[in-house]
């Protein structure tokens, strides 16, 4: 039971949408989770990124970067997803253990910014496809109106909750994969290309493989942070004595095949479009390839674009910031309200104005989030050894109060690790993660834990008592 102790001024830690999930709320199967990840991973940022990396890098180099970068993300998703599997808490709540009750808002907002950015960007891509269909069928065009309408539909879908999101993914994911394969075959046929010809192209230079790997990680490294937001709904055997692989194997296979497989397919589509048409915009590539000769197929492919953006946005770009906004005011804002606020912000900032700089944006996102990944991993696995005092996360005067509700160790570790990216931009993720991990571990172990008692860290015999959660109204 989690008591209402939100009495200290300015702090509210409990609310029905951020409490740990109980057994009957864990209704997401491993197969459904795989389908969810297919829906998340199929979007146009991936082919755009691949097309913009070419011709500086060869198609084969871009494929290798895609596989390496996304497999690393899949492993991180599974590692940090264990938090949701084991304790049923969202990212915005767990991060209190690392940054403190108020300090948690810093990494939460850092996570929310790229999510709302990509929501607006991908809504523009979907509306761009809708506009192309409308111009072809009626001769009328109104991109701004379509952005607003398409954004509103996605926001409503997300506000209906995880069940509505999952149902849509079951509909969208198979359709998207089938149309994606058809599109790939059609482009190759229209331009008389073979895979041998596509991959025979060399790179012109100017970019490193390290840069490409980090760019490929940038698309979904955001999701590694808030993996608990999804895994907290997974059907799995939990308990403090459960073996890690036993409870996380379904999560690992869903992440690996759902993410890496989908990203690989769409990277190949992006490369094919880039080689064949010379444009990074997949919608322009479709119109250029099919034109007036295949209007029906063009409409189908543009519908595929719309589904792809929709399926990604509702789960990857609205759900996470929705929870983060709820965590800011958990007693005043519901998840539905948080999703609406996130969506409106994403449209107002008009991120489509930066469409030509996708790789640079992804490298920046990776660099700013890598220190948080390092801090979370170090706190959960190396310091607390997967033992988390969940009840204290919801107590205003609990053990995670630290100094004035901020953990100095996390703040100090974050700053230099983030700045290190400026010195090593091509390998910024690795340097930022390692520096943050080492600094945070040393500062916690030899300073903070000696002042602010953390029994999970200091007591090797500390045991977690599991209790049934009572939701608050």
NORBEL-V836559 format. One line per field, one symbol per residue. burial: 1 if it has 16 or more other C-alpha atoms within 10 Angstrom, else 0. A space follows every 10 residues. Layout:
BEGIN
burial: ???
END
This chain:
BEGIN
burial: 0100010000 1111111111 1110010101 0111111111 1111111111 1111111111 1110111111 1011111111 1111111111 1111111111 1111101111 1111111111 1111111111 1111010000 1010011101 1101111110 1100110111 0110111011 0011011100 0010000110 0010000001 1111111111 1111111111 1111110100 0000001101 1111111111 1111111111 1111111011 1111111011 0000001110 1111111111 1111111111 1111111111 1011111111 1111011000 1100000110 1111111111 1111111111 0011011111 1111111111 1100111111 1011001111 1000111111 1111111011 1011100110 0001111000 0000000000 100
END
